[in-house]
């Protein structure tokens, strides 16, 4: 009986350690996801700005293809 209790305590300790390690990995991954989402937002904003500038240039007659194309 005592051996069974010791074995259960050992398993419980191992499970608690595993849960903590998994939690730490999950927190780290969420931080990476948050960081990547911020980078994507910055890229989207930059692309929108470039697209708007390109539209302005086209409206002003710049960067249009010559008539022979």
Buried (B, 14 or more C-beta within 10 A) or exposed (E): EEEEEEEEEEEEEEEEEEEEEEEEEEEEEEEEEEEEEEEEEEEEEEEEEEEEEEEEEEEEEEEEEEEEE
